[in-house]
């Protein structure tokens, strides 16, 4: 899961310069122009600590090879208007909303931590439409970077410190020490998510196979409450069982009881590699709430957490849910449509309605993130979201 944070590490300079050159080569420039522009825009290592440098990390490991985008802004020697010197997304990560998220992140950090109110943006001609879409307005032109090149449009953006960053994870910034912002590098263990928000039950990402049996029992209680015959429940028990490999390779989300000694609901999802579409589709084969917890917002919390995680992952926009017929109206409340019927071993007649929803990356707003380390060494990233109404 990509995360955006402020990092002025000098050792990141080679990776950032490589991203910049790859991004320039993506556009219709000659090899010679790409070389000249890359040389002119090369970032010295000591420049990263002078101003604000935002990087986007895909979250898979701790080395800088996972950085897929970056932006840098600095204050000119005179004047209060800051200059956006670099803003580049690796071509392999373009089209997934990373540029939009990074723009929101750097504007938020500049406004809140550096007290910046205006940002000057000398833009590549190919990126003018993007910056205008993000609210910047054209101001004039600047000289080309290379001889005989195009003049560069210059835009200006007004920054508002009170504006909430929507749909983007931004590492928390200490406003009293803006020049020394901690780099939230992943801990030695796993990176686990916890989703919370006003009126929500906290939702945790589960990787503990020892507790997976509790989820199977919960699902069977739900199916029993819906009138499924005993013989069918026994057949479902094997289908619903989780082994250690299932837990490790599945996105498994659960809501714990307030005491933490049981689960109130859970859902699981995996990438459907066989889906016939250009964007990745995730299948949610299990989505269950304990009958005694029904009507208390557990299902709503699970759906909000699931949609939040999947919509901030690059390219992952489709969710397909083989649903219990009794749950169709629940999923329709969140914008799901009844697409078709599919085979489903958890249904007594072997068929289930297929609920589908496509997200555009704005489904749920992520307001804040905090990072803690558990006793076992796992990194717990708590995302605070604005839940659906």
Kinemage of the C-alpha trace (Angstrom):
@kinemage 1
@onewidth
@group {chain A} dominant
@subgroup {mainchain}
@vectorlist {calphas} color= white
{ca unk a 1} P 0.000 0.000 0.000
{ca unk a 2} L 1.622 3.278 -1.030
{ca unk a 3} L 2.373 5.826 1.682
{ca unk a 4} L 3.486 9.415 1.275
{ca unk a 5} L 5.934 11.030 3.655
{ca unk a 6} L 8.506 13.801 3.896
{ca unk a 7} L 12.083 12.618 3.540
{ca unk a 8} L 15.227 14.615 2.752
{ca unk a 9} L 17.611 11.665 2.841
{ca unk a 10} L 20.647 12.414 0.630
{ca unk a 11} L 21.010 8.711 -0.193
{ca unk a 12} L 17.670 8.811 -2.020
{ca unk a 13} L 19.017 11.219 -4.659
{ca unk a 14} L 20.079 8.554 -7.221
{ca unk a 15} L 16.661 6.898 -7.105
{ca unk a 16} L 14.822 10.219 -7.406
{ca unk a 17} L 16.966 11.310 -10.342
{ca unk a 18} L 16.310 7.980 -12.057
{ca unk a 19} L 12.545 8.492 -11.655
{ca unk a 20} L 12.860 12.008 -13.075
{ca unk a 21} L 14.725 10.787 -16.160
{ca unk a 22} L 12.282 7.918 -16.726
{ca unk a 23} L 9.360 10.341 -16.477
{ca unk a 24} L 10.940 12.713 -19.010
{ca unk a 25} L 11.578 9.813 -21.389
{ca unk a 26} L 7.908 8.855 -21.141
{ca unk a 27} L 6.936 12.014 -23.045
{ca unk a 28} L 7.635 12.689 -26.718
{ca unk a 29} L 11.159 14.070 -26.291
{ca unk a 30} L 14.238 13.034 -28.218
{ca unk a 31} L 16.906 11.033 -26.397
{ca unk a 32} L 19.213 14.055 -26.585
{ca unk a 33} L 16.573 16.355 -25.038
{ca unk a 34} L 15.932 13.839 -22.254
{ca unk a 35} L 19.661 13.711 -21.520
{ca unk a 36} L 20.015 17.507 -21.494
{ca unk a 37} L 16.908 18.090 -19.371
{ca unk a 38} L 17.943 15.327 -16.986
{ca unk a 39} L 21.358 16.912 -16.551
{ca unk a 40} L 19.821 20.370 -15.986
{ca unk a 41} L 17.283 19.042 -13.446
{ca unk a 42} L 19.663 16.681 -11.631
{ca unk a 43} L 19.118 16.856 -7.876
{ca unk a 44} L 22.297 17.132 -5.783
{ca unk a 45} L 22.094 15.009 -2.636
{ca unk a 46} L 22.455 18.022 -0.334
{ca unk a 47} L 19.508 19.773 -2.032
{ca unk a 48} L 16.972 17.288 -0.619
{ca unk a 49} L 17.327 18.623 2.922
{ca unk a 50} L 16.846 22.221 1.750
{ca unk a 51} L 13.105 22.681 1.573
{ca unk a 52} L 10.442 20.006 1.458
{ca unk a 53} L 10.894 16.663 -0.309
{ca unk a 54} L 7.902 14.328 -0.583
{ca unk a 55} L 8.343 10.709 -1.662
{ca unk a 56} L 5.768 8.020 -2.465
{ca unk a 57} L 6.796 4.542 -1.354
{ca unk a 58} L 4.844 1.465 -2.427
{ca unk a 59} L 5.293 0.018 1.049
{ca unk a 60} L 6.737 -3.390 0.145
{ca unk a 61} L 10.146 -3.000 1.793
{ca unk a 62} L 12.454 -0.472 3.384
{ca unk a 63} L 14.886 0.293 0.545
{ca unk a 64} L 14.594 3.237 -1.807
{ca unk a 65} L 13.875 0.998 -4.819
{ca unk a 66} L 10.233 1.115 -3.677
{ca unk a 67} L 10.004 4.895 -4.197
{ca unk a 68} L 7.745 5.448 -7.215
{ca unk a 69} L 7.292 9.252 -7.187
{ca unk a 70} L 8.632 12.387 -5.568
{ca unk a 71} L 8.189 16.141 -5.352
{ca unk a 72} L 10.522 18.853 -4.084
{ca unk a 73} L 9.793 22.482 -3.196
{ca unk a 74} L 12.015 25.187 -1.777
{ca unk a 75} L 11.885 28.834 -0.799
{ca unk a 76} L 13.738 31.252 -3.117
{ca unk a 77} L 16.319 33.574 -1.508
{ca unk a 78} L 13.766 36.411 -1.599
{ca unk a 79} L 10.007 36.349 -1.264
{ca unk a 80} L 7.446 34.182 0.493
{ca unk a 81} L 6.202 32.264 -2.566
{ca unk a 82} L 7.780 28.825 -2.710
{ca unk a 83} L 8.927 27.084 -5.911
{ca unk a 84} L 7.957 23.547 -6.918
{ca unk a 85} L 11.233 22.451 -8.510
{ca unk a 86} L 10.440 18.763 -9.130
{ca unk a 87} L 7.259 16.709 -9.448
{ca unk a 88} L 7.681 13.314 -11.095
{ca unk a 89} L 5.911 9.942 -11.119
{ca unk a 90} L 7.604 6.831 -12.449
{ca unk a 91} L 5.889 5.832 -15.737
{ca unk a 92} L 5.048 2.365 -14.369
{ca unk a 93} L 2.944 4.050 -11.653
{ca unk a 94} L 1.239 6.693 -13.801
{ca unk a 95} L -2.542 6.696 -14.110
{ca unk a 96} L -3.156 5.309 -10.621
{ca unk a 97} L -3.869 8.564 -8.765
{ca unk a 98} L -0.361 8.886 -7.294
{ca unk a 99} L 0.235 12.321 -8.817
{ca unk a 100} L -3.030 13.639 -7.396
{ca unk a 101} L -2.228 12.186 -3.969
{ca unk a 102} L 1.324 13.578 -4.014
{ca unk a 103} L 0.076 17.057 -4.955
{ca unk a 104} L -2.351 16.982 -2.036
{ca unk a 105} L 0.422 15.797 0.278
{ca unk a 106} L 3.000 18.431 -0.594
{ca unk a 107} L 0.432 21.251 -0.533
{ca unk a 108} L -0.810 20.082 2.874
{ca unk a 109} L 2.674 19.805 4.371
{ca unk a 110} L 3.847 23.133 2.926
{ca unk a 111} L 0.754 24.924 4.229
{ca unk a 112} L 0.667 23.367 7.691
{ca unk a 113} L 4.317 22.751 8.535
{ca unk a 114} L 6.098 25.474 6.566
{ca unk a 115} L 3.382 28.148 6.635
{ca unk a 116} L 3.498 28.489 2.830
{ca unk a 117} L 0.537 30.248 1.239
{ca unk a 118} L 1.502 30.360 -2.470
{ca unk a 119} L 3.345 27.832 -4.607
{ca unk a 120} L 4.921 28.663 -7.969
{ca unk a 121} L 4.850 25.768 -10.454
{ca unk a 122} L 7.097 25.866 -13.568
{ca unk a 123} L 5.437 23.011 -15.455
{ca unk a 124} L 6.399 20.668 -18.233
{ca unk a 125} L 3.953 21.432 -21.090
{ca unk a 126} L 2.629 17.870 -20.801
{ca unk a 127} L 1.615 18.412 -17.157
{ca unk a 128} L -0.210 21.750 -17.417
{ca unk a 129} L -3.629 20.115 -17.595
{ca unk a 130} L -2.922 18.129 -14.448
{ca unk a 131} L -1.858 21.145 -12.380
{ca unk a 132} L -4.827 23.193 -13.600
{ca unk a 133} L -7.130 20.306 -12.671
{ca unk a 134} L -5.609 20.401 -9.174
{ca unk a 135} L -6.520 24.093 -8.829
{ca unk a 136} L -3.407 25.940 -10.014
{ca unk a 137} L -3.853 28.822 -12.463
{ca unk a 138} L -1.560 29.932 -15.287
{ca unk a 139} L 0.638 32.906 -14.486
{ca unk a 140} L 3.097 33.217 -17.385
{ca unk a 141} L 5.942 31.403 -19.093
{ca unk a 142} L 9.539 30.514 -18.286
{ca unk a 143} L 12.486 29.872 -20.556
{ca unk a 144} L 12.936 26.327 -21.897
{ca unk a 145} L 15.286 23.969 -20.094
{ca unk a 146} L 17.153 23.038 -23.278
{ca unk a 147} L 18.122 25.078 -26.320
{ca unk a 148} L 15.351 25.305 -28.925
{ca unk a 149} L 12.944 23.684 -26.487
{ca unk a 150} L 9.423 24.789 -25.620
{ca unk a 151} L 8.776 27.608 -23.188
{ca unk a 152} L 7.555 26.262 -19.881
{ca unk a 153} L 4.173 27.407 -18.582
{ca unk a 154} L 4.301 28.777 -15.039
{ca unk a 155} L 1.331 28.269 -12.731
{ca unk a 156} L 0.481 29.519 -9.254
{ca unk a 157} L -1.406 27.698 -6.511
{ca unk a 158} L -2.907 29.148 -3.333
{ca unk a 159} L -2.475 26.886 -0.293
{ca unk a 160} L -4.985 26.626 2.538
{ca unk a 161} L -3.777 25.183 5.882
{ca unk a 162} L -7.377 24.494 6.954
{ca unk a 163} L -8.206 22.319 3.954
{ca unk a 164} L -8.425 18.626 4.857
{ca unk a 165} L -6.396 16.245 2.673
{ca unk a 166} L -8.978 13.982 1.026
{ca unk a 167} L -8.241 10.500 -0.248
{ca unk a 168} L -4.526 10.526 0.564
{ca unk a 169} L -2.312 9.150 3.305
{ca unk a 170} L 0.012 11.847 4.623
{ca unk a 171} L 2.454 11.077 7.406
{ca unk a 172} L 1.841 13.311 10.410
{ca unk a 173} L 4.040 16.421 10.498
{ca unk a 174} L 5.239 18.052 13.717
{ca unk a 175} L 4.456 21.701 13.124
{ca unk a 176} L 6.927 22.744 15.843
{ca unk a 177} L 9.847 21.060 14.051
{ca unk a 178} L 9.049 21.202 10.360
{ca unk a 179} L 12.645 20.781 9.285
{ca unk a 180} L 13.091 17.398 10.980
{ca unk a 181} L 10.139 15.234 10.042
{ca unk a 182} L 10.425 11.574 10.932
{ca unk a 183} L 10.637 9.121 8.052
{ca unk a 184} L 8.074 6.379 8.795
{ca unk a 185} L 10.159 3.498 7.494
{ca unk a 186} L 8.528 0.091 7.968
{ca unk a 187} L 9.527 -1.897 11.012
{ca unk a 188} L 11.392 -5.192 10.798
{ca unk a 189} L 8.158 -7.197 11.011
{ca unk a 190} L 5.042 -7.060 8.893
{ca unk a 191} L 3.116 -3.927 8.030
{ca unk a 192} L -0.471 -4.279 9.247
{ca unk a 193} L -3.380 -1.881 8.864
{ca unk a 194} L -5.971 -0.645 11.300
{ca unk a 195} L -8.866 1.401 9.918
{ca unk a 196} L -10.919 3.661 12.141
{ca unk a 197} L -13.142 6.728 11.954
{ca unk a 198} L -15.970 8.572 13.649
{ca unk a 199} L -18.834 6.190 14.399
{ca unk a 200} L -16.844 3.175 13.169
{ca unk a 201} L -15.769 -0.033 14.803
{ca unk a 202} L -11.973 -0.256 14.382
{ca unk a 203} L -11.103 -2.767 11.664
{ca unk a 204} L -7.825 -4.678 11.874
{ca unk a 205} L -5.838 -6.569 9.256
{ca unk a 206} L -5.495 -10.107 10.601
{ca unk a 207} L -2.357 -12.206 10.030
{ca unk a 208} L -2.672 -14.495 13.067
{ca unk a 209} L -3.554 -17.969 11.785
{ca unk a 210} L -4.087 -19.161 15.373
{ca unk a 211} L -7.289 -17.079 15.542
{ca unk a 212} L -8.564 -17.915 12.057
{ca unk a 213} L -10.720 -20.754 13.420
{ca unk a 214} L -12.805 -18.158 15.281
{ca unk a 215} L -13.740 -16.618 11.931
{ca unk a 216} L -14.969 -19.953 10.584
{ca unk a 217} L -17.218 -20.369 13.622
{ca unk a 218} L -18.551 -16.829 13.171
{ca unk a 219} L -19.404 -17.475 9.515
{ca unk a 220} L -21.219 -20.697 10.394
{ca unk a 221} L -23.258 -18.868 13.061
{ca unk a 222} L -24.280 -16.325 10.426
{ca unk a 223} L -25.296 -19.008 7.903
{ca unk a 224} L -27.215 -20.889 10.589
{ca unk a 225} L -29.109 -17.706 11.491
{ca unk a 226} L -30.170 -17.479 7.837
{ca unk a 227} L -31.780 -20.898 7.925
{ca unk a 228} L -29.112 -22.945 6.160
{ca unk a 229} L -29.675 -26.683 6.864
{ca unk a 230} L -27.258 -28.581 9.118
{ca unk a 231} L -25.945 -30.808 6.340
{ca unk a 232} L -25.077 -27.755 4.267
{ca unk a 233} L -23.334 -26.101 7.221
{ca unk a 234} L -21.054 -29.104 7.607
{ca unk a 235} L -20.113 -28.868 3.935
{ca unk a 236} L -19.418 -25.152 4.387
{ca unk a 237} L -17.102 -25.726 7.355
{ca unk a 238} L -14.312 -27.046 5.127
{ca unk a 239} L -14.892 -24.307 2.540
{ca unk a 240} L -14.629 -21.621 5.244
{ca unk a 241} L -11.525 -22.998 6.994
{ca unk a 242} L -8.356 -20.867 6.931
{ca unk a 243} L -4.898 -22.386 7.040
{ca unk a 244} L -1.681 -20.431 7.653
{ca unk a 245} L -1.071 -19.954 3.906
{ca unk a 246} L -4.604 -18.598 3.400
{ca unk a 247} L -4.120 -16.063 6.177
{ca unk a 248} L -0.773 -14.924 4.796
{ca unk a 249} L -1.925 -14.548 1.166
{ca unk a 250} L -5.409 -13.116 1.721
{ca unk a 251} L -6.465 -9.612 2.674
{ca unk a 252} L -8.286 -10.525 5.868
{ca unk a 253} L -10.079 -7.788 7.823
{ca unk a 254} L -11.887 -8.237 11.122
{ca unk a 255} L -13.736 -6.284 13.805
{ca unk a 256} L -12.893 -7.333 17.353
{ca unk a 257} L -15.206 -7.108 20.337
{ca unk a 258} L -14.440 -4.223 22.740
{ca unk a 259} L -12.707 -6.692 25.064
{ca unk a 260} L -10.619 -8.071 22.191
{ca unk a 261} L -11.526 -11.663 23.050
{ca unk a 262} L -13.780 -12.405 20.057
{ca unk a 263} L -14.700 -11.188 16.596
{ca unk a 264} L -17.883 -9.356 15.632
{ca unk a 265} L -17.395 -9.659 11.881
{ca unk a 266} L -14.865 -10.258 9.121
{ca unk a 267} L -14.327 -10.210 5.392
{ca unk a 268} L -11.603 -11.528 3.129
{ca unk a 269} L -10.514 -10.608 -0.375
{ca unk a 270} L -8.001 -11.655 -2.984
{ca unk a 271} L -6.851 -10.492 -6.377
{ca unk a 272} L -8.754 -12.166 -9.218
{ca unk a 273} L -5.953 -12.842 -11.690
{ca unk a 274} L -8.449 -14.340 -14.193
{ca unk a 275} L -10.639 -11.236 -14.441
{ca unk a 276} L -11.081 -10.075 -18.047
{ca unk a 277} L -10.486 -6.345 -17.613
{ca unk a 278} L -7.722 -3.784 -17.754
{ca unk a 279} L -7.978 -2.862 -14.073
{ca unk a 280} L -7.454 -5.401 -11.315
{ca unk a 281} L -10.539 -6.974 -9.796
{ca unk a 282} L -10.746 -8.127 -6.199
{ca unk a 283} L -13.084 -10.940 -5.146
{ca unk a 284} L -14.682 -10.818 -1.689
{ca unk a 285} L -15.920 -14.393 -1.161
{ca unk a 286} L -16.653 -14.016 2.548
{ca unk a 287} L -18.315 -11.094 4.323
{ca unk a 288} L -19.952 -12.062 7.608
{ca unk a 289} L -21.228 -10.343 10.760
{ca unk a 290} L -22.007 -12.250 13.931
{ca unk a 291} L -25.821 -12.419 14.279
{ca unk a 292} L -25.644 -10.926 17.774
{ca unk a 293} L -23.739 -7.907 16.424
{ca unk a 294} L -26.045 -7.279 13.457
{ca unk a 295} L -27.466 -3.768 13.177
{ca unk a 296} L -24.634 -2.095 15.076
{ca unk a 297} L -22.487 -0.835 12.202
{ca unk a 298} L -20.051 -3.754 12.015
{ca unk a 299} L -20.783 -4.493 8.358
{ca unk a 300} L -20.604 -0.806 7.481
{ca unk a 301} L -17.193 -0.537 9.155
{ca unk a 302} L -15.883 -3.606 7.328
{ca unk a 303} L -17.046 -2.337 3.928
{ca unk a 304} L -15.541 1.119 4.504
{ca unk a 305} L -12.198 -0.388 5.542
{ca unk a 306} L -12.124 -2.817 2.612
{ca unk a 307} L -12.966 -0.129 0.061
{ca unk a 308} L -10.420 2.286 1.563
{ca unk a 309} L -7.565 -0.205 1.303
{ca unk a 310} L -8.378 -1.322 -2.228
{ca unk a 311} L -8.995 2.137 -3.677
{ca unk a 312} L -5.647 3.542 -2.501
{ca unk a 313} L -3.764 0.693 -4.129
{ca unk a 314} L -2.650 1.616 -7.657
{ca unk a 315} L -4.865 0.134 -10.358
{ca unk a 316} L -7.188 -1.727 -8.008
{ca unk a 317} L -10.658 -0.364 -8.560
{ca unk a 318} L -13.120 -3.252 -9.029
{ca unk a 319} L -14.701 -5.261 -6.203
{ca unk a 320} L -16.895 -8.318 -6.844
{ca unk a 321} L -18.855 -9.834 -3.941
{ca unk a 322} L -20.749 -13.156 -4.232
{ca unk a 323} L -23.356 -12.124 -1.664
{ca unk a 324} L -25.885 -13.831 0.529
{ca unk a 325} L -29.301 -12.967 -1.002
{ca unk a 326} L -30.292 -11.434 2.334
{ca unk a 327} L -27.345 -8.999 2.099
{ca unk a 328} L -28.067 -7.580 -1.370
{ca unk a 329} L -29.782 -4.464 -0.044
{ca unk a 330} L -26.922 -3.878 2.413
{ca unk a 331} L -24.352 -3.740 -0.402
{ca unk a 332} L -26.646 -1.633 -2.588
{ca unk a 333} L -26.617 1.039 0.122
{ca unk a 334} L -22.909 1.555 -0.604
{ca unk a 335} L -23.306 1.813 -4.362
{ca unk a 336} L -22.886 -1.840 -5.314
{ca unk a 337} L -24.945 -3.081 -8.241
{ca unk a 338} L -26.306 -6.552 -8.835
{ca unk a 339} L -24.241 -7.587 -11.864
{ca unk a 340} L -25.173 -11.241 -12.330
{ca unk a 341} L -25.350 -14.572 -10.558
{ca unk a 342} L -22.357 -16.816 -9.920
{ca unk a 343} L -21.594 -20.264 -8.548
{ca unk a 344} L -21.163 -20.196 -4.791
{ca unk a 345} L -20.539 -23.214 -2.555
{ca unk a 346} L -21.743 -21.299 0.512
{ca unk a 347} L -25.276 -21.073 -0.885
{ca unk a 348} L -27.639 -24.065 -0.436
{ca unk a 349} L -28.627 -23.952 -4.120
{ca unk a 350} L -25.066 -23.317 -5.309
{ca unk a 351} L -25.769 -19.844 -6.731
{ca unk a 352} L -25.411 -16.319 -5.349
{ca unk a 353} L -26.014 -12.732 -6.534
{ca unk a 354} L -22.779 -11.073 -7.684
{ca unk a 355} L -22.540 -7.540 -6.295
{ca unk a 356} L -20.061 -5.270 -8.069
{ca unk a 357} L -18.695 -1.776 -7.543
{ca unk a 358} L -16.070 0.283 -9.395
{ca unk a 359} L -14.213 2.993 -7.509
{ca unk a 360} L -12.547 6.107 -8.929
{ca unk a 361} L -10.136 6.625 -6.045
{ca unk a 362} L -12.385 9.074 -4.159
{ca unk a 363} L -14.604 6.566 -2.388
{ca unk a 364} L -13.463 7.347 1.146
{ca unk a 365} L -11.414 10.171 2.581
{ca unk a 366} L -8.291 9.317 4.583
{ca unk a 367} L -7.789 12.057 7.118
{ca unk a 368} L -4.751 10.930 9.076
{ca unk a 369} L -2.254 8.121 9.649
{ca unk a 370} L -0.300 7.150 12.733
{ca unk a 371} L 2.401 4.509 12.894
{ca unk a 372} L 3.174 2.317 15.905
{ca unk a 373} L 5.129 -0.855 16.519
{ca unk a 374} L 3.534 -3.850 18.208
{ca unk a 375} L 5.255 -6.015 20.815
{ca unk a 376} L 5.944 -8.623 18.120
{ca unk a 377} L 7.761 -6.078 15.921
{ca unk a 378} L 4.943 -5.578 13.422
{ca unk a 379} L 4.293 -2.046 12.215
{ca unk a 380} L 0.684 -0.985 12.793
{ca unk a 381} L -0.499 1.794 10.476
{ca unk a 382} L -3.740 3.300 11.769
{ca unk a 383} L -5.707 5.066 9.042
{ca unk a 384} L -8.401 7.474 10.227
{ca unk a 385} L -11.042 7.832 7.529
{ca unk a 386} L -14.255 9.730 6.987
{ca unk a 387} L -16.736 6.832 6.850
{ca unk a 388} L -19.624 6.680 4.361
{ca unk a 389} L -22.895 8.110 5.568
